[in-house]
Amino acid sequence: MGLDIRLPIGLMFSLVGVLLAGYGLISGGSEIYKHSLGININLIWGAVLIVFGAFMLISALRGRKAAAQQK
């Protein structure tokens, strides 16, 4: 059918992950991380979102390639 939801989901998660990780890098030694035991949670979850978004993008591209080979 041609509708693959993995591509926009991968783009969205990657974009949000880059924004969140960027904020985590900019606010590295800030006082806001005192509540989370000094853990830069923005940087960690930004990296998790980037990895998940990359996984979704790679699987979308592999699915598109497999569909093209079947034709």
Buried (B, 14 or more C-beta within 10 A) or exposed (E): EEEBEBBEBBBEBBEBBBEBBEEBEEBEEEEEBEEEEEEBBBBBBBBBBBEBBBBBBEBBBEEBEEEEEEE
